[in-house]
């Protein structure tokens, strides 16, 4: 009986991506952004972006997670939101503290943490 409870707990833990409120897959980027933004996650941080990218093309950067392993990053670039998945918290910490967010984005994030949709 204890083995069954342990296995069930382990499966439940492994089955939950970052929060029970957030599904493992999304139908669209819009859906993903809405769900992530509205989820009650313990980590919701925002980087100061004013004047920290050439021509201020990065206008907003917010990180959402339930733990310090990985989470979601939503970046507003020139008025359009982009969402990134499974971004390690330590990458977020380094990114938000860089002097040039544009350069940091290209070096640390672009092409590495793209959100995957349902097929």
N, C-alpha and C positions, 0 to 999 in steps of 0.2 A: 504494500500500500504506500509506504513512504517513497519507494522508487517511482511509483506512478505519479505521485504529487510532485516530486522533484523534476521528472521528465516533462510534465505538463507545464510547470513553472519555467523551465528552461526553454521549451518551445514557445511559450508566450513571450518571454523576454527576447528571444531571437527573432520572433515574428514581428515585433514592434520596431519600426525603423527608428524614429526619434521621439515619437509620442504616439499613444494610442489614438489621438485625434487626427493624426496625419497618415493618409494611406501610403502604401509602398509605391504606388504608381499613380499617375495623373493622366487625364484625358487631354489636357491642354496646358499651356504655360499660364494662361489666364486663371484657370482653375487652381493650379499649383500656388500661384501668388496669393490668391484670395484665401485659400485654406491655411497657408503658412502664416499670413499676416493676422488671421483671426484666431489662430490656435493659442491656447494659454500655455506658453512655453516659459520655462524658468530663466532662460537667457534671451533677452531682446536688447541688443546694443546697436548704437548708431555711431558712425564715424563722422567727425567734423570734416566736411568736404570743401568749405568755402576757400577758394584760392589755392587748392592743393592739387589741381590738374591744369594743364595748359588749356586756356580758353574755358576753364570750368566745365569741361565736358562730362566729368563725373559730378553729378549734382546731389546724389544721395547714395549712401551705402548702409544697409542694415543687415544685421546678423541675427538669426533665430535658431535656437537649439534648446534641447532639454538636458543636455550634459556637455561636458567640455571635451567630448570626443570629436563630434562633427555635427554640422547643421546646414542651414540654408543661408545663402547670401543673396540679397536682392539689391541690385545696383541700378540707379537711374542714370543713364547716359544720354545726354542731349534730349531729355524729355521722355525717353523710352525705358521701361523697366526690363531688366534681364534677371533671371533667377538661376542660381547655381546650387548644386546639391552635393552633399557629403564633403563640404569644405571643412577641413580640420580647424578646430578652435585656435590652435597655435598659428595657422596661416592667417586667420582673421586678425588675431592680435598683432601680428607683424604688419599686415596690410594696413590696418587702421592707424598705425603709428608711423608709417613712412611719410616723408616730406612730400613726395610726388606720387599721388594715388594713381595717376595714369600709367606711369612707368611701373609701379608696383603691380597694377592690374595685369599689364602685359607680361611681366616676369613670373608672377605667382599664381594667377587665376585663369587667364584666357586659355580656353581649349582643354582645361584639365578637370573641371568640375561641372560639366554641362548636365543639366537635368534631362533625364530620359523619360519619354512619354510611353503610354501603353501602345501596343501595336495592334 
